[in-house]
Amino acid sequence: MADHVGVDPKSVERWITTNRTPHRGHRWKAASFLGVDEVYVWPSVQKQAETASTSELITYNPHRGGVPAALWPSLIEQVTSHVDVLVYAGLFLFDSHPDLPDHLAQKAAAGAQVRILLGDPDSEAVRQRGDEEGIGGNLAARAQITRRYLEPTMATPGVEVRSHDTILCNSIYRFDDDVLVNPHVLGAPAGQNPVLHFRYLPGARTFRHYMRSFDYAWERGMPAVR
């Protein structure tokens, strides 16, 4: 356990023998290692969760264009540990921030983990979503363009790009403790749909709930071919 979490064995011993509650990052890693929720191991965080979950929502935007333009580069700039993106294409993000691939590579070189899931252009899920949005095969083309933008970063250790054929209910953009969720509304392009900004709070549920969704898709994704 100590090796997995990255702490001294004495620390793990104190968690067990003195019922000490560790830092949230250590709780996450320990719970993941055991395959359980952190509340199962440390019930004391449940009380925090009862009030924290309703406080995770930072803001609600009625459509993606309502997200302040400065928020995206601000979130990217502050990253130190995690960038997780789950989309069909997400081309708007790379078109609006042409230096983003370089920034992701720099973050990975500094120790951050960058995981990006793009829709498989040949999948039925992408074809169906393209038809729903009224753009047909253009969605598959947009996914291919995004992958092309990312190709220079894919050789950087810490950057991994995978493709998926999942029917998405929402796009997810996670930057450390912040996650932006863009729900998919049937028949409407993603840009016309709301965006909810959540920030992780210890013991709260929503941020972790969406990240479990991301991990579910990640484990089923296929490594992108350069």
N, C-alpha and C positions, 0 to 999 in steps of 0.2 A: 504494500500500500504506500509506504513512504517513497519508494522509487517511482511509483506511478504519479503520485501527487507532486513530488519534488521537494519533500521536506525531510527533516531528520527523523529517524525512527522514534526518538524520544517524544517528538510532537504527537505522533500517532498514538503512542502509549498514553499520553496525557488526555487525548480525546476520549479514550476508552475508560481509563481508571478514575479520572476526575470529572468526567462529563463536560469537558470544556467544548464550547462551540467554536470551530475554526473560522477563519476568514472565508468569505463566500466563494472565492475562487478555488480554495482548497476543498470546500464542501462540494462544489460542482464536480471536481475531478474525482473525489472519493466516491460520491454517489454514482457517477458514471461507471467507475471501476466495479462497483458492486451491483450495478444494474437496477438501482432503485432511485426513488425520488429523495432529495435531501431531507425533506420533512420526515421521512420514515426513519432516517438515521438520527436526525436532530429535531425532535418534535417542538423544541422551543421556538423554532423559526416560524411555526404555524401561526402564532399570535401576530407576528409581524405581517404575515401574508394577508391576514384578515383586513387590515387597513391599507396595506401597501398596494394591493392589486388595483384598487380604484385610483391610485395616484400615479400609476405608470404612464397613463395617457398624457402626453405633453401638449399635443394639439391635433386638431382635425381639420383637414383641408377638403373642400367639396370636390376638387378635381386636382390632377397632378400639377397643372399649371399654377395652382394656388400655393404650392410649396415655394417658399422664398428662394430665389435663385442662389443666394449666398449660403444656404444651408448645406447643400450637397458638398461643395469644396470645403466648408468648415468641418463637417463630419469626417471627411476623408483625411483632412490635414491632422486631426487630433488622434487618429488611429495609432495604437501601439501594439495591439495583440490580434484583432480579428476583423476581417472583411468577409462577409458571406452574402452572395447575391444569387437569388433564384428567380429567373425570368424565362420568357420565351425568347426575347431578343434584347430588350433593354437598350436599344440603339440610341434613344434620346440622351442617355447619360453620357455616352461616349462622344456623340456628336456635339453635345453642349460643353464637354470638357475634354478637348483633344489631347491634353497632357495626362489624362487619367491612367492610361496603361503604364506610363513612366512612373507616375506616383505610386501605383500599386506595386511595381517592381521595387521601388525604393523602400516602401513599407515592409515588403517581404525580406529584403536584404537586411533590414534593421531588426528582424525577428518576428514580424507579424505573420499570421497565417491567412492566406487569401484563397478563398474557395468560390468559384463562379460556376453556376449551373445554367447552361443555355439550352433552349429547346432543340431537339434533333430535327434538322430541316426536313428529313425524310419521314418523320413520324406522323401517324394519324392524328395525334393530339395537336400538332402544329397546323396541320392542314385544316382540321376542324375549327380551331380558334381563328385562323385566317379567314375562313368563310364567315364565321360569326361576326367578325369585325368589319366584313365587307371589303377586305383587301386581298383575299385569296392567297395566291402563292407569294405575295409580297412579304408576308410575315416570315416565311422560310428564308427569303432573300435577306431580310433584315437580320435574322439570326446568323446567317453566314457572314454578313458584313461585320457584325460585332465580333465574331470569332476571328476574323481577319485582323481587326484592330488589336486583339489580344495576343496574337501570335508572337510578337517580339518579347512579351513578358513570360511566355510559357516555359522558357528555359531557365527562368529564375527560381532557385530553390525557395519553397514556401508559397509559390503560386501554382495552383492546380485548377484546370478548367475541365469540366465534364459536360456531357450532353445528356439530356433526359427526354423521355417520352411520356412524362406525367401530365395528366389533365390538371392544370393549376387552378386553384380557387383564388389565389392571390400571388402577386410578386412580392418578394422579400428582399430588403436591402439592409443589411446589418453592419454597423460600424462600432466595434467594441460594445459599449453598453446601450447604444441607441439602435433602434430598428424602425424602418419605415415600411409599412405594409400597404400595398396597393391592391384592394380587392378587385376581382374580375367580375364584372356585371355582364350577364348574358346579352350578347348583341351589341355591346358598346366597347369601343377601343379603350385600352388601359388608361390612356391619357385623359379620358373623360370621367374616370372613376375616382372615388375618394382616396385620399392618402392619410393614414393614421400614423402618428409619430409616438412611439413608446420608448421609455427609458427604464432600464432594469432597476428594480429596487429589491433589496434582500428579502427573500421570503415571498415575494409577489409571484403571480402565476403567468401573466400575459406574455411577457418577454420570453420566458422559458417555453411557453406553449408554442409560440411561433418558431423558436429555434429547434424544438423537437420535430416540427413539421419539415424544416429545412434539412435536418439530419436524415429524416426518413427518405426524402428525395435524393439526398447526396449518396446514401448507401446504395441506391438503385441506379445511379447515373453511370455512364461509361466515360472513361478518359477520352478527351478530345484528341484527335489525331492532327498533328502539325502539318 
